């Protein structure tokens, strides 16, 4: 999702601004259509457009916080960088239902020091995580009654319990913690196969997925830069172990398809691992800073370990599942 450290030619200023604005507008449209679809309305009916606005605004706020965290950290260290490129994606079942592939910035200059590499890498996920925390907390504090879900699935009112079928988001430590801390007493807690009907919960969950995926300590991901800054050459071993784990989790996600009752994997992790391997080996996108021997100061090391805690809180072994019975 984040490809911050790719070298590109600097375009003319007006063309660059037009590209950023156009991509943002198109992403606003596709995420709004996704928001309409999430509440079970026809996204191609213009009168339904307002129904997707809450989801779209929240999602773009989270992505913007993440990318501008990188941007302002880069500018602070006088590293030449672009504004964020938002990546629209028409909402499509299974392939991508969120309306976007995220956003990226591109670094056009050298990273001068390990400190700068760390700051640029950590600023994005921390900023995005802060916004995610706020969104998720508001989502639980303002949970509507069960009747809201009945307006989307009227048939549920006739059933003894809500079916546990269809697209199901994976739980995380952070989601469970916020459910316990912020949910009002007696509030109806929607099951994980229905939370995408609730814009604040849906975007909060997606924010955790984005944060976790980017904090994996591999290659050009934010977690890769944080890990390299924290652990130096030991980073390479950490990255290789994480790649193996991703591949294993991804292949484990196929076991139920061949009749093996094992539900602790997700094929998406294998796909993500292949993308990372491709980027590392073909594009050589991981770039060490010029000054890579200076150790981080204690404050940055504490922040780095905090990023690892954030990763654990946001990570799910099975982010998505599709139980049919």
N, C-alpha and C positions, 0 to 999 in steps of 0.2 A: 504493500500500500504506500509506503513511503520510499521514494527513490531519490533521496536528498543529494547524493554526492556524485551526480553524473556531470561530466564536463560538456558544456554546450556553447555554441557560438552566440554572442549577444545580439539579439534582434534589434531592429529600430524601436525606439521608445513607444511610438504610437501603436505600432503593430503589436507589441508586447501587451500594452494595456488593453487593447481591443480583444486579444486572445483570452486574457484573464477574465475580463468582464463577460465575454460571450460564453465561455465555459461555465462561469458561475451561474449565469441566467439559465442556460440549458440544464444544468444540474438542479437548479431550483425547480424547474418544470418537471424533470423526471422524478425527483424526490417527492414533489407534491402529488404526482400521479401515483407513486408508491404509497403515499399516505392515504390517499383515497381508497386504493385497493386493500390496504390493511384493515380498514373499517368496513370492508365488504360492500363497497359501493362501486358503481361502474366508473372507472377512471377516464373513460372517453366521453362521459356526459358532462358538459361544461358546467352545469349547475352544481355538480358534486365537487368542483374544484376547491371551494373553501374547506371542505372536510379534511383535506390533506395538508392544510397550511401549518397546523400546529406541529405535526410530525416533521415537515420540511424545515421549518424555522429552527426547531430544536436540533435536528441533525446537522444542518449547516453551521449552527453555532458551535457544536462540538467539534466538527471537522476544522472550522476556522480557528478555534482556539488551539488545536493541535498544530496546525501548519504555521500559524503566526507565532506560536511559541518558538518553533525552529527559526522563523524569519528574523524575529527581533534578537534572538540570541546570536545569529550569524551577523547581523548588522552591528551588534554590540562589539563583536570581535573583529569588525571591519573586514568580514569575509563577503565577497561579492556573491549575491544570491538573487534569484527571481522571487516574485510574488507567487502565492500558491496557484497551482493549476488544479481546478476542480474537475473531477472525472465523472461525467454523467453516464448513466447506464439505464436504458429503458427497463422498468420492472418486469421480470420474467420469472415464472415459476421454476424453482430449483436453481437455475443459473445465478440469478441475483434478483431478490425481491425488494431490495432496499433503495433502488433508484440511483445508486452511485457506486463507483469503485473506490471512493475515497478522494484524496487530494494529495498532491506532491509539490515540493519545491525543488529547485535545482541549484546546487552550489556551482558557481562559475570560477571560483578561485581556490587556491590551496588553503588547507587547514593549518594555521600557523603553530598550533601546540596541542598537546593532549588535553589541556584545560579547555581550549576552544572546542575541540571535538566532543568532549563530554558535555559541555554546556549546550551546544547545538543539538546533540542527540537527546539529552534528557529533557530539554525545555518543552519539546512537543508533547510527549506522552504525559508529562506532569500537568501541563495546561489543559490538555484534553481530558485528563482524569478529573481535574477539579470541576470542570463543567459537567462531566458525567455524574459526579457525586451529587451536584446540585440538582440536576435533572431527575436522577433516580430518587433522591429524597423527596422532592416535590411530588413525584409520581405516587409514592406510597402514602404520603400525608394526605393527598387529595383523591384517594381511591373512591370511585363512584360505587353506588350500590349494585347488587347483583342484577337489578333490572336493566342496567346499561348493557350488560352482555346479552340479555334477552332481546334487546332491540336489534342486535346483530344476528343472533341465533334464536329466533322465537321458539324453535322446536325444543330447545333446552328446558323451557319452562314446563314441558310435559314429561320430562325424564326425571328419574329419581336422583341422578347425579350427572355431572358434565362428562361427556365421553373424553377419554384420554387418547385421542386419535389425531392424525394429521401432523402438520409441521409443528415440532416441539423444540423450543429453545432449551439449551443446556443450562442448568443451574450453576452458580458460582458461589464462592465463599462470601463475596461482597454482596451479591444479590440476596442471599439468605440472611446475612447480617442486617441489611437495610430493611428487609421485610419485618424482622423482629423488632428493630429499633423504631422505625418510623410509621408502621401501620397502626391506625387507630384501633382501639379495643373493639372487637366485634366486627371489624371491617371484612368484607368479602375479598379474599385473596385469589385472583384469577390463577388457574393452573398454567403451567409453562407452555401448554399448547394453545393458549388464548391470549397471552400478554401482548402480542403484536396488535391487538385491537385497542390497546391503551398507549397513546403516543409517547407519554413520558416514560413508561416502563420499557417500551420498545426501543426508544432511542437510548435510554440508559443502558439497556442490555447491549445494544449495538456498540455503544461507546466502550463498554468493557471488552467486547470482542476486538475492536480496533486497537485498543490499548494493549491487550495481551498479544495480539499478532505482531505488533510493532516492537514489543519488548522482548521477543524471543532473541537470545544473544547469538545471532548469526549474521554474518556478512554486512550488507549495507543497511539492515534494519537498525532502528534506534537502539534496540537492545544490544546489537553487535558493537556499536560505537561505545556504548556505556561499558560493556564487558571488556572491550579492548583497553579503555581508559583505566578501568579498575584493576584488571588482572594482567595486563601486558601480554607477553607471549603465551601465557596459560590460556588466553582467550581462544586460541586455535583448537585446543583440546575440548574446551567447553562447547565451541560451535559444532565440532564434529559429533560430540555426544548428543547434542540437541537435534542435529539433523537425523541421526539414527533413530532417536526417540520419535520424531515427527513421522518418519517413514513407517516405523512399527505401528504407531497409533493409526496412521492412515490405512495401512494394510489390514489392521485389526477391524477397521470399520467395514470391511468387505465380508468378514466371517459370517454375520447373520444371513448374507445373501446366498451362502452355500450351505445353509442349514445348521451352522454352529452357533449355539446360544451364548454369544459373547458380545456384550454391549458396552465396551469400554474403548471405543475407537471411532474415528470419523474420517472418511475418505478424503475430506477436504484438507486434512493435515498432510496427506501424501501429495496432493496437488500443490499445496503451499511449499512443501519441501522441494518439489521439482522446479518450481519457479525460482526459488532461492538458489538452487544449484546452478540453474541456467544463467542467472544474473552474475553469480560469482565467477563461474568458469568461462563464460563467453564474453561478458562485458568487463570483468575485473573491476567491479564497482566499489569494492571496499578500498578506501584510500587512507593510509596512515598519515598522521600529522607530521609536519616537518620536525618538530621537537617531540619525539615520542619516548624520551627517557625521563622526563621530569615527572615525578609522582604527583598524584592529586593531593590537594590539601585535605585535612580532616573533614571539613564541612562538605566538600564535594563527595568524598568517600561515603559520608553518611547519607547524602542524597542518592548516591548510586545504590546503596543497599536498600534504601526506601523504594527505589524503582523495582528492585527485585521483589520486595513485599507486594507492591502494587500488581506486579505480574502474577504472583501467586493468588492474590485476591480476585483477579479478573479472569484467570484461565479456567477453561472448561475442557475436560477430556472429550466430550461430545457436544460441541456447540449447537448442532442441529441434528434432529432425527425425524423420521417419518413413519411412526408406528401406524400400522393399518388395522390392527385388531388387538 
